[in-house]
């Protein structure tokens, strides 16, 4: 008789683990148990329904910099299964990926259903047993493996168990894993936008700036990139990245803090001051509200003038020094009080999870419970937006599968 593997969770890492384990060792009986009535739900909605499979980064040293938590851990994973392996794995199964200008990689079909269909077909081909609406409540190690208890009162026996259930927003939801002796890094939200519902900037909803720098006031936490003004505050890649790197700090202050926005990060203050000073003579008769030469969207420029107490009809020659100084400050360090967060579309990620010190990165097996594996977001690894969290899912799933299949060198 072959051995049995139960995989808890029918998401990206669980499926990838299941289909690879079943393929590598045909003697394994592989079972996916999913508590909901949906499979691969995050795959379906990610990337606006296109599925951001991975990122076109082929240097491990560069890739690990995209993980606010777990960078050292994923470095060990990527030496075993990296972006190149992901691309090749899907290619072998007829799924070609394309790279966008920002490095994100999507299926060439531009639909996440392509990825879902590929994984479901692999599961069918290798006879993976899928049981839905099957919530696991406890895992009990026994002499011959594990007993798996479900909410319906069923008890399954398994030689191996792989926890691939994704992250949980509350620490109490990890109790069944704590009962196995594992420590949990407290979960906090990551990848969210900043809310400033009462600030006049929201009048500019829809305005975007290609290059801005946002800093959490009083800290060294800052990011630079594209910024989008929304009807509730600010969003865009720069905000999402900052929310990931500052996830724990911002949770600690209940998401109430001051953000400092530099709309012109390429321009040092002395250069900007000299330029605006020159305009007072060069454009003396022109109105300040005319076209700006700083490359900012005109609506933003007019807002910043008004926010600095400057009438856009006022001529440059008549601009008081006090208002000029205020304008420079608002261009380079505009203070935005933030009160709360909003989940960004469906790119939700939780920072926290099973402590990495308790997992062997070479095998994804628990250091505390032999035969117990962890993959995907349930562990304390999270990446910024751009395909990094899916790469963690594929890498961890593959490594756990290979170990359960007897340590084969099969790369997919």
C-alpha positions in Angstrom: 0.0 0.0 0.0 1.2 3.5 -0.9 1.2 6.3 1.7 -1.6 8.9 2.1 -1.2 12.7 2.0 -3.9 15.0 3.2 -3.5 18.6 2.0 -5.5 21.2 4.0 -6.6 23.9 1.6 -7.5 24.1 -2.0 -5.6 27.2 -3.0 -2.5 27.8 -5.1 0.1 26.2 -2.8 -2.2 23.3 -1.8 -3.0 22.4 -5.4 0.6 22.8 -6.5 1.8 20.5 -3.7 -1.0 18.0 -4.5 -0.4 17.7 -8.2 3.3 17.5 -7.9 3.3 14.9 -5.1 0.9 12.7 -7.0 2.9 13.0 -10.2 6.3 12.3 -8.6 5.0 9.3 -6.7 2.1 7.5 -8.3 1.9 5.3 -5.2 0.9 8.2 -3.1 -2.8 8.7 -2.3 -3.2 12.5 -2.4 -6.3 14.2 -0.9 -7.1 17.9 -0.9 -9.7 19.0 1.7 -11.2 22.5 1.3 -13.5 24.0 3.8 -15.4 26.2 1.3 -17.3 25.3 -1.9 -14.6 27.0 -4.0 -11.2 25.9 -5.3 -8.4 28.2 -6.2 -10.5 31.3 -5.3 -7.5 33.6 -4.9 -6.0 32.5 -8.2 -9.3 33.4 -9.9 -9.6 36.9 -8.6 -5.9 38.0 -8.4 -4.5 40.5 -10.8 -8.0 41.7 -11.8 -9.0 38.2 -12.8 -5.8 37.6 -14.9 -3.7 35.9 -12.1 -0.2 37.5 -11.6 1.6 34.1 -11.6 5.1 35.3 -10.8 7.5 38.1 -11.4 10.2 38.3 -14.2 13.0 38.5 -11.7 15.7 35.9 -12.3 18.3 36.9 -9.7 17.6 35.3 -6.3 19.4 38.1 -4.4 17.1 40.6 -6.1 13.9 38.6 -5.6 14.3 38.1 -1.9 14.3 41.9 -1.4 10.5 41.9 -2.4 9.6 40.0 0.8 9.1 42.3 3.9 9.0 39.2 6.1 10.8 35.9 5.3 13.4 37.1 2.8 16.1 34.9 4.3 13.8 31.9 4.3 12.6 32.2 0.7 16.2 32.5 -0.4 16.6 28.9 0.6 13.4 28.0 -1.3 14.4 29.7 -4.5 17.6 27.8 -4.7 15.3 24.7 -5.1 12.4 26.1 -7.2 12.5 29.6 -8.6 10.7 31.8 -11.1 12.4 30.1 -14.0 11.1 26.7 -12.8 7.6 28.2 -12.4 7.6 29.5 -16.0 9.0 26.1 -17.3 6.5 24.1 -15.3 3.5 25.9 -16.8 5.1 25.9 -20.2 5.4 22.1 -20.2 1.6 22.0 -19.6 0.8 24.3 -22.5 0.5 27.5 -20.4 2.6 30.3 -21.7 3.3 33.4 -19.5 3.9 36.9 -20.8 5.8 39.7 -19.0 4.4 43.2 -18.6 6.4 46.4 -18.5 6.6 46.4 -14.7 7.8 42.7 -14.6 4.5 41.1 -13.6 3.9 37.8 -15.4 0.4 36.7 -16.5 -0.9 33.8 -18.6 -0.8 34.9 -22.3 -4.5 34.3 -22.4 -5.0 37.2 -19.9 -7.4 35.1 -17.8 -6.8 33.3 -14.5 -9.1 30.5 -15.7 -6.1 29.2 -17.8 -4.1 28.6 -14.6 -7.1 27.1 -12.8 -7.9 24.7 -15.7 -4.2 23.7 -15.8 -4.1 22.8 -12.1 -7.5 21.0 -12.2 -6.4 19.0 -15.3 -3.2 18.0 -13.5 -5.3 16.9 -10.4 -7.5 14.8 -12.7 -4.6 13.3 -14.6 -2.9 12.1 -11.4 -6.1 11.1 -9.5 -6.0 13.7 -6.8 -9.0 13.3 -4.5 -10.7 16.6 -3.9 -13.2 17.0 -1.0 -15.0 20.4 -0.6 -17.0 21.8 2.2 -14.8 19.8 4.5 -13.5 22.0 7.4 -10.6 20.6 9.4 -10.9 21.3 13.2 -7.9 19.4 14.6 -4.9 17.4 13.6 -3.8 14.7 16.0 -0.4 13.1 15.6 -0.5 9.3 16.3 2.1 6.6 16.1 1.3 5.8 12.4 0.8 9.3 11.1 -2.1 11.6 11.8 -5.8 11.6 12.6 -7.6 14.5 10.9 -10.8 15.7 12.6 -13.5 17.6 10.6 -16.4 19.8 11.6 -18.7 17.1 10.4 -17.3 14.6 12.9 -15.3 12.7 10.3 -11.9 11.3 11.2 -9.4 10.6 8.4 -6.0 8.9 8.7 -3.0 10.2 6.9 0.7 9.4 6.7 1.6 13.0 5.9 -0.3 16.3 6.4 0.4 19.5 4.5 -1.2 22.7 5.9 -1.9 25.0 2.9 -4.9 26.9 4.3 -3.6 30.4 3.7 -3.4 33.2 6.3 -5.9 34.0 9.0 -6.7 37.6 10.1 -6.9 36.6 13.8 -4.4 34.8 16.0 -7.3 32.7 17.6 -7.9 31.1 14.2 -4.4 29.5 14.4 -5.3 27.6 17.7 -5.4 24.2 16.0 -1.8 24.8 14.8 -0.7 26.0 18.3 -2.2 22.8 19.6 0.5 21.0 17.6 3.2 22.9 19.4 3.8 25.6 16.8 4.4 29.3 17.6 2.4 31.9 15.6 3.7 35.3 14.6 0.7 37.5 15.2 -1.2 38.2 11.9 -1.6 41.7 10.7 -2.9 43.0 7.4 -0.5 43.8 4.5 -1.1 45.4 1.0 -3.7 48.0 1.8 -4.4 51.6 0.9 -4.3 54.7 3.2 -7.6 56.4 4.1 -7.9 60.1 4.6 -11.6 60.5 4.2 -11.9 64.1 5.4 -8.8 65.5 3.7 -9.5 67.8 0.7 -7.0 65.8 -1.5 -9.8 63.3 -2.2 -11.4 65.9 -4.5 -8.6 64.9 -6.9 -9.7 61.2 -7.1 -8.4 59.6 -10.3 -5.3 61.8 -10.5 -2.0 59.8 -10.6 1.6 60.7 -10.3 4.2 58.4 -11.9 6.9 59.0 -9.3 6.3 60.0 -5.7 7.9 59.2 -2.4 5.8 58.4 0.6 7.2 58.2 4.2 5.6 57.2 7.5 6.3 60.4 9.6 8.7 59.8 12.5 10.2 56.7 10.9 12.6 55.6 8.2 9.8 53.7 6.5 9.4 55.0 3.0 8.8 53.8 -0.6 8.9 55.4 -4.0 6.8 54.8 -7.1 3.5 55.5 -8.8 0.8 57.1 -6.6 -3.0 57.2 -7.2 -5.4 59.6 -5.4 -8.7 57.9 -4.6 -12.1 59.0 -3.2 -10.9 57.7 0.2 -7.2 58.6 0.3 -4.1 57.4 -1.6 -3.3 54.1 -3.3 -1.0 52.9 -6.1 2.2 50.7 -6.0 4.1 53.1 -3.7 1.4 52.9 -1.0 0.9 49.2 -1.3 4.6 48.5 -1.0 4.9 50.9 2.0 1.9 49.2 3.7 3.7 45.8 3.3 7.0 47.0 4.7 5.3 49.0 7.5 2.6 46.4 8.2 3.5 45.7 11.9 4.3 49.3 12.7 1.0 50.6 11.3 -1.0 47.9 13.0 0.6 49.0 16.2 -0.8 52.5 15.9 -4.2 51.2 14.6 -3.5 52.6 11.2 -3.6 56.2 12.4 -0.5 58.1 11.4 0.9 60.9 9.3 2.1 60.2 5.7 4.6 62.6 4.2 4.3 62.9 0.4 7.1 64.1 -1.8 5.6 64.8 -5.2 9.0 65.6 -6.8 11.5 63.0 -5.4 14.0 63.7 -8.2 14.2 67.4 -7.3 16.4 68.4 -4.3 15.0 71.3 -2.2 17.7 73.8 -3.2 17.1 73.2 -6.9 13.3 73.6 -6.5 13.7 76.7 -4.4 16.0 78.2 -7.0 13.7 77.3 -9.8 10.6 78.9 -8.2 12.7 81.9 -7.2 13.7 82.4 -10.9 10.0 82.1 -12.0 9.2 85.2 -9.9 11.3 87.3 -12.4 11.1 85.2 -15.6 7.3 84.7 -15.4 6.7 87.9 -13.4 3.4 88.8 -15.2 2.1 85.2 -15.5 -0.4 83.7 -13.2 0.8 81.0 -10.8 -2.2 78.8 -11.8 -0.9 78.5 -15.4 0.8 75.4 -16.7 3.4 74.2 -14.3 6.9 73.1 -15.5 7.4 70.5 -12.9 5.6 67.7 -14.8 2.8 67.4 -12.2 -0.9 66.9 -13.3 -2.5 70.4 -13.5 -5.3 69.5 -11.1 -2.7 68.5 -8.5 -0.7 71.7 -9.1 -3.7 73.9 -8.6 -4.7 72.0 -5.5 -1.2 72.4 -4.1 -1.3 76.2 -4.8 -4.6 76.5 -3.0 -3.4 74.3 -0.2 -0.4 76.6 0.2 -2.7 79.7 0.4 -2.0 80.9 -3.1 -4.7 82.3 -5.4 -4.1 80.8 -8.8 -4.8 84.2 -10.3 -1.9 85.8 -8.4 1.1 86.7 -10.6 4.5 85.1 -9.9 5.9 88.6 -9.2 3.4 89.1 -6.4 4.0 85.8 -4.6 4.8 86.4 -0.9 7.8 84.5 0.4 5.7 82.9 3.2 3.4 81.3 0.6 6.4 80.3 -1.6 7.9 78.5 1.3 4.7 76.7 2.1 4.4 75.6 -1.6 7.9 74.2 -1.5 7.1 72.3 1.7 3.8 70.9 0.2 5.6 69.9 -3.0 8.4 68.0 -1.1 6.8 67.0 2.2 3.0 67.4 2.1 1.6 66.0 5.4 -1.4 63.7 5.0 -3.2 62.5 8.2 -4.1 58.8 7.7 -7.1 57.3 9.5 -7.5 53.7 8.7 -6.9 51.4 5.7 -8.8 49.8 2.9 -8.1 46.3 1.4 -6.7 46.8 -2.1 -9.1 45.1 -4.5 -8.5 41.4 -3.9 -4.8 41.5 -3.3 -5.2 40.9 0.4 -2.3 39.3 2.2 -1.7 38.7 5.9 1.7 39.2 7.5 2.3 36.7 10.2 1.7 33.0 10.6 3.7 29.9 11.6 7.1 30.9 12.9 9.8 30.2 10.3 12.3 29.0 12.9 10.0 26.0 13.3 10.0 25.0 9.6 12.9 23.3 7.6 13.3 25.5 4.5 14.9 22.6 2.6 11.8 20.4 3.0 8.9 22.6 4.4 8.5 20.0 7.1 7.8 21.0 10.7 10.8 20.8 13.0 8.4 19.9 15.8 6.1 17.3 14.2 7.6 14.9 11.7 5.4 14.3 8.7 3.7 17.7 9.0 4.3 20.3 6.3 3.5 23.9 5.7 3.1 25.8 2.4 2.0 29.2 1.2 0.7 32.1 3.2 0.1 30.1 6.4 3.8 30.6 7.2 5.3 34.0 8.2 6.3 35.0 4.7 4.7 37.7 2.7 5.7 39.6 -0.4 4.8 42.9 -1.9 2.3 43.0 -4.8 3.6 41.8 -8.2 3.4 38.0 -8.2 5.7 37.4 -5.2 3.2 35.8 -3.0 2.2 33.3 -5.7 5.9 32.5 -6.3 6.1 31.7 -2.6 3.1 29.4 -3.0 4.6 27.5 -6.0 8.0 27.1 -4.4 6.8 25.9 -1.0 4.2 23.6 -2.6 6.8 22.1 -4.9 9.4 21.5 -2.2 6.9 19.9 0.2 5.6 17.7 -2.6 9.1 16.5 -3.5 9.8 15.6 0.1 6.6 13.6 0.5 7.3 11.9 -2.8 10.6 10.6 -1.4 13.0 13.4 -2.2 13.0 13.0 -6.0 15.0 15.4 -8.1 12.2 15.9 -10.5 11.9 19.6 -11.4 8.4 19.4 -12.9 
